[in-house]
Amino acid sequence: MKVHKILALTLAMALSICAIPTTIAEAKGETWTIPGDNTYHLDGTDVVIKVEGETLHVTGTGAVPSYDYWSLNERPWRLKGVSVIQIDSTITSIGSYAFANMDKVNRIIMGTSTFIEDTTTFSKIAYKPIFRISDTGVTTQMIGNIPYTSLDSIAAFAQSNTNGACYIFDTNAKATAFQTMTNPTIPLVYSAADSNAPWNNVENNGNGNVVTRLCYMAPDNVDHSYIVTGQMRYQGRACYEVYSAFLEDYTFACSLRINVTKSGKEISKTDQTYKYIIDIPKKYQNLGTSYRLIGIGAGQVYIFDDMDSNPATLTYETDMPTMTFGLVYK
């Protein structure tokens, strides 16, 4: 195991595990011209927002900028009482708080090629909204040497699902692929062809939120007083920057969060070293002949090479069990 020290500030940022890996800086000084007829034009771009009845249309090419919580009044559409937001596929991204606090919005129509830049982008809209996601391809941005796609950003937004939202894709294959981008799987994902797709009333427990075992103690050193849980989830941008810095000649697969608890308390350090086994997610098996983990914890970066020869598992040993990991391969 290799250990590398990193700055405490960088680590604190990296462990912001609920954040989306934002790729566009916060907006500064963007101005909307209001020519009338419920139309708003973003100066210096051809991005136009137009309100027609209860529908807000976002057209043009480029990004809808980010706002902070204290400048929501700078969004001229904020009090229009719309229930539907329709975003053209030519819109590259939707920034933080762009459509937040619009409590009548219950439907968002957008494509897979548009980035959702933050968990706040659609915060505090109506409860159980429906996202209709059309297949418009994906766009990719790089975080260091790690590709991050627009579909990744939508999954990162959806993984918490704090508002009971559902997501409807064009086909069963697209819906399944999206739902399984995280573990636990993303809740309430449907195909437009599915007779159970909730076009009006979203069910509480329609589908998803399925947990597959990811990590456990190796049988030869198991201690049943410890509870090991693992998730495959998107992390904050700083995590990916750390992964990229220590990637070497490996390829990034996914980010994992492993938690170890005892008597209900999270354990950052055990009194001895234990071996743990990760079941490599099926989509990442057989992609290479060598797997390793890039671990972030306690102000350091830890490199764990696989200790077993099973292509479906990765075994590592540590006394610092609760960490965020990047799974990489070559």
Secondary structure, 3 states (H helix, E strand, C coil): CEEEECCHHHHHHHCCCCCCCCCCCCCCCCCEEEEECCEEEECCCCCEEEEECCEEEEECCEEECCCCHHHHHHCCCCCCCCCEEEECCCEEEECCCCCCCCCCCCEEEEECCCEECCCCCCCCCCCCCEEEEECCCCCEEEECCEEEEHHHHHHHHHCCCCCCCEEEECCHHHHHHHHCCCECCCCCEEECCCCCCCCCCCCCCCCCCCCCCCEEECHHHCCCCCEEEEEECCCCHHHHHHHHHCCCCCEEEEEEEEEEEECCEECCCCCCCEEEEEECCHHHCCCCCCEEEEEEECCEEEEEECCCCCCCEEEEEECCCCEEEEEEEC
